[in-house]
Amino acid sequence: MDISTYRNLFSGYTELRTQENTVVNLMLVNGNAVSNTRQSSGGVSARVYRSGSWGFASNADLSPDGIISAIRNATDNAVFLDHKLQKSVPPLPCRPCVQTHILRGKTPSQQVLMDYLKEIDAYMVANCPNLIARRIMLQILTIEKTILTADGTQFHSFIPRTVLSISMTTDKDGTPVSEREVFGGLGEFCESFSGEPSQLYERIDTLYQLLCDKKEGVQAEKGKKVCILDADLAGILAHEAIGHTVEADFVLTGSIARNYLGREAAGEKVTLIDYAHTHEGVTCPVPVWCDDEGCEAKDAVIIKDGIMTGYMHSKASALKFGVEPTGNARAYRFSDEPLIRMRNTAIARGSDKLADMIASVEDGYFLQNPGNGQADATSEFMFAVTRGREIKNGKLGKALLDTTISGVAFDVLKSVTHVSDDFKWVCSGMCGKKQPIPVGMGGPALKCTVTIG
Amino acid sequence: MTKYVLEQLMSAGAHKASAEINRTTKYEMNVENGDMSLIRTTQDVSVSMIAIKDDKKGSVVVNRTDDSSIIDASRDAVSYAEVAQPDSANDIPPFAPSESFTDGSLVPDRDGMYSRLNEFLLQARHEYPKTALDSVYFSFNCHNSNYFNSNDVDFSVSRGYYSMSIMGMGVDGEKTGSFNGTGFTSFDLSRPIMESASVRDMLRMCTEQIDTKALGSVFDGDVIFSPDCFDEILTAYIDTYLSENSLIAGTSLLKDKLGDEVASKLLTVRSMPADNNLSGGYRVFGGFKAENETILDSGVLKAYDLSLYGSNKTGLPRSKSGFGAICVDAGKTPYEDMVRSIKRGLLVCRFSGGNPTSAGDLSGVAKNSYYIEDGVIKFPVNETMIAGNLLKMFTNIGAVSCERTDFGAGILPYVLIRDIKITG
């Protein structure tokens, strides 16, 4: 919708945003449709800045009265707080963005989506014997927003994401063993899954074989080990272990990254970037051309050849640090205020060959798929690892049962000796920091030392 | 309005239907890096529709209440039902007498909120200068909801309460401690924030945990889980063994154990949503009036977290409580005695781990934790992992403290669990 006429209601620095999120969720558990829903949530918000104090207001009413009310309430909140606090902070830096990015595609009817899932389920029943549980989950998230700011931004975007997750569980002597694969990424359903369900059958067969291998798997030996972290794990390492510590608001509070600017933070082969929208000429999984405070988004180079070079910034944190904002201020729903969030955080590809890296490990692990993970101000991290293999004398061995890896991220990055020349994005991630938000994470494979088990 | 939504669902062809409208208002004060930074007011409405046709279910949630949006959403809900599979487990709650509930004040005391928050920030800076507050969210929340279904179930709820969430870490020169967090809800502002729930403990621990040591050993020891942390462990236990997904999938190892002793006799866990003193409770869930219910009674399994659908699907009884507002009965052991009883072990105040496996195997980092030796808390630890199996852990409970922390949305004690693998 065109909100440009409301600029004349702004008194001082103001951001106005209209936004609609739509989520389609379908889930089959053992063939039962336990979820068959569509959820949409839209409205307007305004955020006003007065000398270092912020006021925010939102409502679901997109009529002129609703929009005016949001602007007025946000202004009142900012004035109230400014009157109490009287911070007298200078104006914010700006980098206005006048762009439109509409990635609208096609999502078929609920009938077609349900039939797609049912066919996959039927294939699993017919071709994956001895399963005690199977779960197929489809989520299609679209976010459309318009942003208008007092400092000149006028922006409109429509960004869709489709994620299909297939999980299988078997049992070994009464103990459940599970495997999971995720498909999809940027785009509506027809862009992510352009053909018949049969196009996924080969990958389902592979997943089933991995499950059978894992059923006979072994526990990882606990302790510090040389590991090859595959691309999926490198991505979560970049996001969880490093990314959160270099969000500038966290740096200001006291995260360990405040001590690393301009200093060695990783092995010299490591470069880590939070990409705004494009990586090696290809659109990232979660492209951000303009953040939710109306700042044109740029890549945030965090680590370059092992040296920490910067943080992720909003306008307010950039002012405090005396740098350019990077366009990292994001909000999930219309009623959420922008917070410093990651976008597409990745370690850049290197020049080593994955096969050579595996061959170079005498006694360690090839770790392939992460489960959930958590970060800390100290850069201590922990990830679940749901798929991996032993490496013995340079050769891949038995599959691993579920385990965890942990460590101090900057120590782990300093232990990186090899970075592979391939690259992969994980496109299904959601990050939590007061609000959930979609994120992309990626990387090559890394050879490093971590604590496992 | 809700009856209008229901009429549209039935007109669109639903055989059974339910509608719930929930209007929420939030007034929130935010603190960033130790300073007040933002005041935020939000208003929203959520219209949830469920349509069942020929035992097939579809649902739609929108946040529009104009006629055209309601009519379109109703038609969508029915059309989604038409493409689903028939499942005789799909149903709506049967008739129950209409009731209205009101809890708490429905209007925020804004000046009172500012005053309490300002008081807290001044106290925190003065008493714990090395604890940096990363974020504090202090909000007043008001919900007005109405549920109506085609069996003439009609519930209305109005509820107002305050909620607080705090995240911080210890900072001293170049040193940084592990971040920690806590929160609580309350019906009023009568209690200072610093004296609520575990707020003071959290700020103290952040300062204490700037300097930590590695254990450097692997052993089986005893672990005391703090009230904040036991809430996480108990949630993991419920999700793994008692949740609807695990019971329908058949992966729960407790699926046939109702009435059996599955945990230590020392443990009694209740869900108390209808407790008038619990600001984090609720009156209605899934179209049913919420009732208090015992989940584990001296270790005996009494309830599963099953909705009407889950109950119909599995043949197991439906949860009467919704499994929120969790309260664990106080034990008989003073906390100090629990510590004194430990030869080698940990006090774990936050757990950072992967989701448990379907079997309940759990491993992760003991965050904000302390090493205990010969009955004395020795030092905060770093890079220390704990691992175990939830089922075994809950049978190995050695003690439950008589002290409990009231979080507003639950009341929990310290719990000592024996024989956990500790890796330093």
Interface residues (C-beta under 8 A of the other chain):
Chain A: V29 N30 G31 N32 A33 V34 N36 T37 R38 Q39 S40 S41 G42 G43 S45 S53 W54 G55 F56 A57 S58 N59 A60 N73 N77 A78 F80 L81 K84 L85 K87 S109 Q110 Q111 M114 D115 K118 I132 A133 R135 T169 G174 T175 P176 V177 S178 K222 G223 D249 F250 L252 T253 G254 S255 I256 R258 N259 S335 E337 G371 N372 G373 Q374 D376 A377 T378 E380 M382 F383 A384 V385 D402 T403 T404 S406 G407 V408 K434 T451 G453
Chain B: N30 E32 N33 G34 D35 M36 S37 L38 I39 R40 T41 T42 Q43 D44 V45 S46 K57 G58 S59 V60 V61 V62 N63 R64 D76 S79 Y80 A81 E82 V83 A84 Q85 D87 A89 Y114 A132 L133 D134 S135 Y137 G168 M169 V171 E174 T176 G177 S178 F179 V218 N245 I248 A249 G250 T251 L253 Y309 K313 S352 G353 G354 N355 T357 S358 A359 D361 S363 G364 V365 K367 N382 E383 M385 A387 T423
